[in-house]
Amino acid sequence: MIMKRFFFNFICISISLVLSAGAHAEQVIDYLLIEKVADTDTNSDCTQRGGLRVVLRNTHPSDIIDVQLDRYFSGVRQAGRSMFALRNGHSQPLGCDIVMGSDQSWHLIDARVINEQEALSRYGSIL
């Protein structure tokens, strides 16, 4: 009886921790915007091909966000993963949404709040 009760409590606590971690991750993701904007350089390859510049923006009022993105070209996931720390209020250009006549996009895989020291230790810089 005691063992059953312990096991039940352990499962409930584990589920609560997983759900709260997931809820926190969703809240962090809400502060990241992937936007398409006209390139300021009218002579850039992106503009010349009729594409738009894809930019990731951190809109959080105070936190640095650790970001992981996958890139897709013509609907196919490309090798590698973009990983970097993005300061609050900053943006990072990712690339053009059209390359060689095919669509290109980025999908947010993971995001979490990271402190400055950890970000510098992991990446060497903060964007």
N, C-alpha and C positions, 0 to 999 in steps of 0.2 A: 504494500500500500504506500509506504513512504517513498519507495523507489519510483512507483508510477507517478506520484505527485511531483517528485523532483524532475522527472523526465518531462512531464507536462509543462511545468514552469520553465524549464530550459528551452523547450520548443517555442513557447509563447514569447519569451524574452528574445530569442534569436530572430523570430519573425518580426517583432517590433523594431529591432535594430536594423534589419534589412530594409523594412519599409521606411523608416525614418531616414536612412542613408539615401534611399532612392528619392524621397521627397526633397531632401536638401539638394541633391544633384539636379533635379528638375528646376529648382529655384535658381541655381547658378546658371543653368542653360538659358533661362529666361532673360538674362542680362547680355547674352551674346546675340548679335544680329549679323546675318550674312546678307549683304546688300549688293545690288548691281548699280554701278554709277558710271556716268559718262567719263571717259578718260580725259584728263586735263590737257594731255599732249595730243593735239589733233593729228600729228604725224606718226603716232605709235602704231605698231602692228595691229593692236586690238581695235583701234578706231578705224584703221584702213580696211579691216575685214568686217566692219559692221557690228563688232561685238561691244560688250560693256565690261568694265573692270569689276571683278568680284572682290569685295572688301569684307573682312570680319571686324566688327566693332564691339568693344567692351563698354557697355553702358552702365556698369555698376558704379555707384557713387564713391566707393572707397576701396574695393578689393581688386587685387591682382588675380587673374583667372588663368589656371593651367589648362591649356587647350590641346585636344587631339583631333585631327581631321584626316579623313580619307579623301582622295581625289579620284573622280570618275571622268573618263574620257570616252566619248561615244557610248556611254552606258556601261562601260567596263571599269571596274575598280583597278586603279594603277598600283604598282608596287610601292612600298614604303608608306609611311604615315607622317604627316606634319605634326610636330609637337613643339609648343613654345608657350611662354608666359606672356600674357598681354595685360598691360597696366590699365587701370580704370580710366575711362575717357579716351583711350587710344584706339587706333584701328590698324589693321595689317592688310595690305593688298595681297590677294592670293594668286590672281592671274586673270586671264581673259575668259569670258564664258563661251567664246567660239574660237576654236583652233583648227586650222586646215579644213574649214567648212563643217566641223563636227562640234557638238555640244561638249562643254567641260563644266563640271560642277564639283563642289566640296560638300561633304557630309560631316556634321559634327558627331564624333564618336564618344567623346568624354570631356567633361569640364568640371573643375573643382577649384575652390579657393586655395591659393598658395601664398605663403608669406614671402617677403622679399629675399630673405636669406636663403630659403629653400630654392626659390626660383633661380637665384644667381648660382647656387651650388649645382643645380641640375643643368642649366642651360648656358651659364656664363654671362647672360644679358637678359634684360626684360624689354620687350617691344612696347 
